[in-house]
Amino acid sequence: MDFHSQKDLFNTHRHQAIRNLFIEKRKLLGLSQNQLAAGMQTDVSNIVLMENKSGSMSFSDIQLFSDALKVSIKELENLLK
């Protein structure tokens, strides 16, 4: 495995941890995917895609979901330790 593949694998794990945090937070807030989509003024398919796809997430998506779910920078930082 070359350096770039290892880097991608590392980032994929981080992004999956962020997805898992968003899913957990949505459920703790008692929100369905439809309710979250309505609150974010987006289509539910975007929520389903974020929760189920693998690979990288864009910074803007992380920011949008963090804001909508009230995920703090500290919670995100804790995932990276």
C-alpha atoms as an extended CHARMM CRD file, in Angstrom:
* protein
*
        81  EXT
         1         1  MET       CA              0.0000000000        0.0000000000        0.0000000000  PROA      1               0.0000000000
         2         2  ASP       CA              1.4570000000        3.3570000000       -0.9690000000  PROA      2               0.0000000000
         3         3  PHE       CA              1.3680000000        6.5200000000        1.1220000000  PROA      3               0.0000000000
         4         4  HSD       CA             -1.6340000000        8.0100000000       -0.6770000000  PROA      4               0.0000000000
         5         5  SER       CA             -3.7390000000        4.8870000000       -0.1730000000  PROA      5               0.0000000000
         6         6  GLN       CA             -2.9120000000        4.8800000000        3.5280000000  PROA      6               0.0000000000
         7         7  LYS       CA             -3.8180000000        8.5690000000        3.7660000000  PROA      7               0.0000000000
         8         8  ASP       CA             -7.1610000000        7.9320000000        2.0160000000  PROA      8               0.0000000000
         9         9  LEU       CA             -7.9160000000        5.0040000000        4.3140000000  PROA      9               0.0000000000
        10        10  PHE       CA             -7.1610000000        7.1510000000        7.3740000000  PROA      10              0.0000000000
        11        11  ASN       CA             -9.4120000000        9.9530000000        6.1240000000  PROA      11              0.0000000000
        12        12  THR       CA            -12.1900000000        7.4870000000        5.2860000000  PROA      12              0.0000000000
        13        13  HSD       CA            -12.1900000000        6.2440000000        8.8860000000  PROA      13              0.0000000000
        14        14  ARG       CA            -12.3710000000        9.8070000000       10.1980000000  PROA      14              0.0000000000
        15        15  HSD       CA            -15.2310000000       10.6870000000        7.8990000000  PROA      15              0.0000000000
        16        16  GLN       CA            -17.1210000000        7.5300000000        8.8800000000  PROA      16              0.0000000000
        17        17  ALA       CA            -16.6750000000        8.4740000000       12.5430000000  PROA      17              0.0000000000
        18        18  ILE       CA            -18.1570000000       11.9000000000       11.7640000000  PROA      18              0.0000000000
        19        19  ARG       CA            -21.1050000000       10.2630000000        9.9590000000  PROA      19              0.0000000000
        20        20  ASN       CA            -21.6840000000        7.9830000000       12.9460000000  PROA      20              0.0000000000
        21        21  LEU       CA            -21.6420000000       11.0020000000       15.2730000000  PROA      21              0.0000000000
        22        22  PHE       CA            -24.2200000000       12.7840000000       13.1090000000  PROA      22              0.0000000000
        23        23  ILE       CA            -26.4840000000        9.7260000000       13.0520000000  PROA      23              0.0000000000
        24        24  GLU       CA            -26.1860000000        9.2830000000       16.8180000000  PROA      24              0.0000000000
        25        25  LYS       CA            -26.8680000000       12.9660000000       17.4320000000  PROA      25              0.0000000000
        26        26  ARG       CA            -29.9180000000       12.9510000000       15.1270000000  PROA      26              0.0000000000
        27        27  LYS       CA            -31.3630000000       10.0020000000       17.0220000000  PROA      27              0.0000000000
        28        28  LEU       CA            -30.5840000000       11.5580000000       20.4280000000  PROA      28              0.0000000000
        29        29  LEU       CA            -32.4660000000       14.6660000000       19.3400000000  PROA      29              0.0000000000
        30        30  GLY       CA            -35.4050000000       12.4350000000       18.3730000000  PROA      30              0.0000000000
        31        31  LEU       CA            -35.3220000000       13.5550000000       14.7470000000  PROA      31              0.0000000000
        32        32  SER       CA            -36.2560000000       11.3930000000       11.8030000000  PROA      32              0.0000000000
        33        33  GLN       CA            -34.3510000000       11.7690000000        8.5580000000  PROA      33              0.0000000000
        34        34  ASN       CA            -37.3990000000       13.6090000000        7.1760000000  PROA      34              0.0000000000
        35        35  GLN       CA            -37.4800000000       16.0270000000       10.1030000000  PROA      35              0.0000000000
        36        36  LEU       CA            -33.7680000000       16.7540000000        9.8020000000  PROA      36              0.0000000000
        37        37  ALA       CA            -34.1400000000       17.3240000000        6.0630000000  PROA      37              0.0000000000
        38        38  ALA       CA            -37.0130000000       19.7520000000        6.6680000000  PROA      38              0.0000000000
        39        39  GLY       CA            -34.9710000000       21.6290000000        9.2790000000  PROA      39              0.0000000000
        40        40  MET       CA            -32.0390000000       21.8570000000        6.8780000000  PROA      40              0.0000000000
        41        41  GLN       CA            -34.3390000000       22.7920000000        3.9750000000  PROA      41              0.0000000000
        42        42  THR       CA            -33.0350000000       19.9450000000        1.8510000000  PROA      42              0.0000000000
        43        43  ASP       CA            -34.3570000000       16.7480000000        0.3540000000  PROA      43              0.0000000000
        44        44  VAL       CA            -34.3790000000       13.6540000000        2.5580000000  PROA      44              0.0000000000
        45        45  SER       CA            -32.2820000000       11.8750000000       -0.0850000000  PROA      45              0.0000000000
        46        46  ASN       CA            -29.3520000000       14.1040000000        0.9470000000  PROA      46              0.0000000000
        47        47  ILE       CA            -29.6730000000       12.9390000000        4.5420000000  PROA      47              0.0000000000
        48        48  VAL       CA            -29.9040000000        9.2890000000        3.4790000000  PROA      48              0.0000000000
        49        49  LEU       CA            -26.8560000000        9.7040000000        1.2410000000  PROA      49              0.0000000000
        50        50  MET       CA            -24.7700000000       11.3220000000        3.9900000000  PROA      50              0.0000000000
        51        51  GLU       CA            -25.6810000000        8.6190000000        6.4900000000  PROA      51              0.0000000000
        52        52  ASN       CA            -25.1400000000        5.6650000000        4.1560000000  PROA      52              0.0000000000
        53        53  LYS       CA            -22.3480000000        6.4600000000        1.7450000000  PROA      53              0.0000000000
        54        54  SER       CA            -18.7040000000        5.8360000000        2.4540000000  PROA      54              0.0000000000
        55        55  GLY       CA            -15.6840000000        7.9420000000        1.6620000000  PROA      55              0.0000000000
        56        56  SER       CA            -14.9520000000       11.5800000000        2.2060000000  PROA      56              0.0000000000
        57        57  MET       CA            -17.3630000000       14.2970000000        3.2050000000  PROA      57              0.0000000000
        58        58  SER       CA            -16.9110000000       17.8740000000        2.0810000000  PROA      58              0.0000000000
        59        59  PHE       CA            -16.1220000000       20.5000000000        4.6870000000  PROA      59              0.0000000000
        60        60  SER       CA            -19.3140000000       22.3570000000        3.7520000000  PROA      60              0.0000000000
        61        61  ASP       CA            -21.4090000000       19.2140000000        4.3900000000  PROA      61              0.0000000000
        62        62  ILE       CA            -19.7160000000       18.6750000000        7.7510000000  PROA      62              0.0000000000
        63        63  GLN       CA            -20.4320000000       22.2880000000        8.6340000000  PROA      63              0.0000000000
        64        64  LEU       CA            -24.0970000000       22.0930000000        7.5340000000  PROA      64              0.0000000000
        65        65  PHE       CA            -24.7880000000       18.9110000000        9.4910000000  PROA      65              0.0000000000
        66        66  SER       CA            -22.8620000000       20.1770000000       12.5280000000  PROA      66              0.0000000000
        67        67  ASP       CA            -24.9310000000       23.3540000000       12.5860000000  PROA      67              0.0000000000
        68        68  ALA       CA            -28.2370000000       21.5400000000       12.0790000000  PROA      68              0.0000000000
        69        69  LEU       CA            -27.4940000000       18.9460000000       14.7640000000  PROA      69              0.0000000000
        70        70  LYS       CA            -25.7410000000       21.3590000000       17.1430000000  PROA      70              0.0000000000
        71        71  VAL       CA            -22.5190000000       19.3330000000       17.0660000000  PROA      71              0.0000000000
        72        72  SER       CA            -19.7430000000       21.3610000000       18.6450000000  PROA      72              0.0000000000
        73        73  ILE       CA            -16.2120000000       21.7490000000       17.3900000000  PROA      73              0.0000000000
        74        74  LYS       CA            -15.1230000000       20.0020000000       20.5960000000  PROA      74              0.0000000000
        75        75  GLU       CA            -17.2040000000       16.9200000000       19.7270000000  PROA      75              0.0000000000
        76        76  LEU       CA            -15.6050000000       16.7960000000       16.2730000000  PROA      76              0.0000000000
        77        77  GLU       CA            -12.1270000000       17.3070000000       17.7440000000  PROA      77              0.0000000000
        78        78  ASN       CA            -12.6690000000       14.3960000000       20.1450000000  PROA      78              0.0000000000
        79        79  LEU       CA            -13.2120000000       12.0880000000       17.1580000000  PROA      79              0.0000000000
        80        80  LEU       CA             -9.7920000000       12.9780000000       15.8020000000  PROA      80              0.0000000000
        81        81  LYS       CA             -7.8330000000       12.1370000000       18.9390000000  PROA      81              0.0000000000
